[in-house]
């Protein structure tokens, strides 16, 4: 069974940066695409970024392009989300999830559609204006 542990959230002002970490256990993270997702109060969960397992290709939701960067350190079985120029609209609980093995992702939507049903506790990001 896959276990995920997110960390790195916090309360920051608009324009600040945060780096989220996702430690994957129970499966070598390099064998699966991994995505970051977020859920704001009263809203559905949405995909934010995804990184492929094959060649590390990255995909982003439009509102975070140019501001967020997803990366992975396979030696540490960890996936990161560097978030710069944060906005109040980025306020949400952020989760990471692995994609079912052998699935080839092509965008954030396909990443979200093919996630394993394992979720961590999430990490809260709050951006004040």
C-alpha positions in Angstrom: 0.0 0.0 0.0 1.2 3.4 -0.9 1.6 6.0 1.8 2.2 9.7 1.3 3.3 12.4 3.7 3.0 16.0 2.7 4.7 18.8 4.5 5.9 22.4 4.0 2.7 24.4 4.1 2.2 27.5 6.2 0.8 31.0 6.4 2.5 33.5 4.1 1.8 36.8 2.6 0.9 37.3 -1.1 4.1 37.2 -3.2 5.9 34.9 -0.9 7.2 31.4 -1.7 6.8 27.9 -0.2 8.2 24.5 -1.0 6.0 21.5 -0.4 7.4 18.0 0.0 5.8 14.7 -0.6 7.5 11.6 0.7 6.2 8.4 -1.0 6.6 5.0 0.7 5.3 1.6 -0.3 6.2 2.2 -3.9 9.3 3.6 -5.6 8.2 7.0 -6.6 10.1 6.9 -9.9 7.7 4.1 -11.0 4.7 6.3 -11.0 3.7 9.7 -12.1 3.0 11.9 -9.1 0.7 14.8 -8.9 0.0 17.7 -6.6 -3.7 18.6 -5.9 -5.4 21.1 -3.8 -8.8 21.7 -2.2 -10.0 25.0 -1.1 -12.9 25.4 1.3 -16.2 24.8 -0.4 -14.5 23.8 -3.7 -13.8 20.5 -5.3 -10.3 19.1 -5.4 -8.3 20.2 -8.4 -5.1 19.1 -10.0 -2.2 21.6 -9.8 0.8 19.9 -11.2 2.0 16.5 -12.4 5.4 14.9 -13.1 5.7 11.8 -15.3 7.5 8.7 -14.3 9.2 8.1 -17.6 11.2 11.2 -18.4 10.2 13.7 -15.7 8.0 15.7 -18.0 6.0 18.2 -16.0 2.4 19.5 -16.5 0.7 22.4 -14.8 -2.8 23.8 -14.3 -3.1 27.1 -16.1 -3.4 29.3 -13.1 0.0 28.1 -11.7 2.0 28.0 -14.8 5.2 30.1 -14.4 4.8 30.3 -10.7 4.9 26.6 -9.5 7.5 24.0 -10.3 7.1 20.3 -9.6 10.3 18.2 -9.3 11.3 14.8 -7.9 14.3 13.3 -6.1 14.1 9.6 -6.8 16.9 8.8 -4.4 14.8 10.3 -1.6 11.4 9.0 -3.0 10.3 12.6 -2.7 8.4 15.0 -4.9 8.5 18.7 -4.4 6.2 21.6 -5.3 8.0 25.0 -5.4 5.4 27.7 -5.2 6.5 31.3 -6.0 4.5 34.5 -6.2 1.8 33.0 -4.1 -1.7 34.6 -4.3 -4.7 34.4 -1.9 -6.4 32.2 -4.5 -3.7 29.6 -3.8 -5.1 29.1 -0.3 -6.0 25.4 0.1 -5.0 22.1 1.5 -2.4 20.6 -0.8 -2.2 16.8 -1.4 0.1 14.6 -3.4 -0.9 11.3 -5.0 0.7 8.7 -7.1 -0.7 7.7 -10.5 -1.4 4.1 -11.2 1.7 2.4 -12.5 2.2 2.0 -16.3 -0.2 4.9 -16.9 1.2 7.5 -19.2 0.1 11.0 -18.3 -0.3 13.7 -20.8 -1.6 16.6 -18.8 -2.9 17.4 -15.3 -6.3 16.1 -16.1 -5.0 12.7 -17.1 -2.9 12.7 -14.0 -6.0 13.4 -11.8 -8.1 10.8 -13.6 -5.6 8.0 -13.0 -4.5 8.6 -9.4 -4.3 5.7 -7.0 -6.8 5.9 -4.2 -4.2 6.7 -1.6 -4.1 10.2 0.0 -2.0 11.7 2.7 -3.3 14.1 5.3 -2.4 17.1 3.2 -0.6 20.3 4.1 -2.4 23.7 4.6 -1.3 26.6 2.6 -2.8 30.0 3.5 -1.9 33.1 1.6 -2.9 36.5 3.1 -3.5 39.6 1.0 
